[in-house]
Amino acid sequence: MKRIFIIGSILLLLSVFFLYHYYPYYQISKINKSIDVASIMLLMPLEEVTVNMGEEGEYIYGMGGFGYEYEHEKMRIFFSNDSDGLSYKKVCFIETENSKHSVLDIHPGDTLAKTFSVLEKSGFKQERQYYFKSGDIYINLTPENGKVKKIRIGFVDRSLKGRVY
């Protein structure tokens, strides 16, 4: 009986560890299916982004990371410089103003009312004005005249929580 309890406890601890460690990958994989932004996805490696976009774009310096702006696509892609994180030299957030792009079928130019409804139905909770979160995934909206001007989608890298750059 004692042996079964020990084995069960070990299996439970291993399950919790793997769930905690791999759950961010599951969330990102799931949300990537709902991102239609020039074939760019969260956690896409820098090299693959450069190939997909056909160029590096205009460099944007940042604290803890860097980005590239693609003016012709009206978008910006940001990467982490922190080698301790999941997103080291991978896409950590995407920002778009292009009405041809979408996240969860929300396009820049859509009304805020429609956008809030879609986000709620998709399981996102509003944490601050225009900032929504579901698990480790966040969507930040920039409004203009009752419509979405800009959409930013990214994820909170738990392994970098509490870092100050």
N, C-alpha and C positions, 0 to 999 in steps of 0.2 A: 504494500500500500504506500509506504514511504517512497519507494522507488518511482512509482507512477506519479506521485505528487511532485517530485523533483524534476522528472522528465517533462511533465506538464508545465511547470514553472519556467523551465529553460525554454521550451517551445513558445510560451507566451511572451517571454522577454525578447526572444529573437524576432518574433512577429511584430512586436511593438517597435523594435529597432528598425527593421526593414520598412515598415509602414512609414515611420517618421522620416527615414532617410530618402525613400523613393517616392513619397507622396507628391513632392513638388514637381517631379518629372511627369507624373500622371496628370497633374493639373495643367501643366504647360502643354503636354501632348493633346489634351482635351480642348483647351482654348485655341491652340494653333489651327484646329480644324475650322474655327470661326473667324480667322483673320484672313482678309483678302487685301493685302497691302503690298503690291508689286512682288508677290511671291516671297516675301520676307516673313520669317517666323521667329518667335522667341527662342532663344538658345541656339540660333543658327550661327555657325562659326564665321568669323570675320572674312576668311578667304572665300567662303561660299557666297556671302553677301556681295563681295566685290565682283565675283563672277556673274551672279544674277543681275546686278545693277550695271555691269559693263564698265564700271569705274569706281574709284573710291569716294567721289563726291568731295564737297568742301569740308575740311577738317574743322571740328568743333572741340575745343579744349574743355575739359571738365574736371572736377575734383573727384578722384576715385575712378575716373573713366574718361571716355572720349566718345565722339560721335561723328557722323557724316551727314551733311545736308545735301539733298538731291532736289535742287530748286525746280527742275523741270517736272518732277513728280510731286512737288509740294510736300515733301516728307523729310523726316530726320530719323536716323537710326543710332542708338547709343549702345556702347559696349562697356564692360567693366575692365579696369586695370588691376583689380585685386585678385591675385593668384589663389587666395583662400576661398573664393566664392565659386558657385556653380556656373556663373556666367563669365568667367575669365576669358576675355577676347571673344565673347559670344554676345548675341543680342540680348540686352536686358530690358530695353523698352523701345517702342516704336511710336512715332508721333506723325500724324498726317492731317493735312488740310484739303486733300484731294477728294472731291466728291465721287470719284470713281472707286475709291478705296472704301472698305468697310470692316467693321469689327462687330461681330454678333449681328450682322446685317444692319448695322447703324452706319450711316454715311455722314460725313461733314455736309451740313446743309439741312439735315433732318431737324424737325422741331424737338425742343427739349421735352415736351410732354410725351411724344412717341418714344424718344430715347429712354426716358426714365421708366416707362412701361416695359420696354424690351429688357432693360437691365434688371428690373425687379423680377420679371418672368424667368430670367436666366440665372437667378439666384444671387445677384449682386445686391449688397446692402450699402446704403448711403452712409458714409462715415463723416464726411464733411460736405460742404456745398460743392457740388460737381465732382466729388471724389467718391468712387464706389469700389467695393472690395468683395471678393469671393475667395476664401482661403488665402493663398499667397498671391493671387492675381488681382491687379487693380486697373481701373479705368478712370482717367482724369479727363474731364471735358473742359473746353474753353468755350463759353457761350458768347453769342453776339446777336442781339435783336431777337431773342427768343428761339434761336436756332443754335445748333452745334457748329462752331467754327473749326474746332480742332479736337481730335481724339488722340489720347495717349494711352497705350496699353503696355503694361509691364508686369513684373513680378517682384515681390519682396524676397530677397535672398536671405533666408534664415541664418545661413552660415556667416553672414556679414552683419547681423543685427547688432546694433550698439556701436558700430564703427563710426568714427568721426574722421573726416578727411580734411 
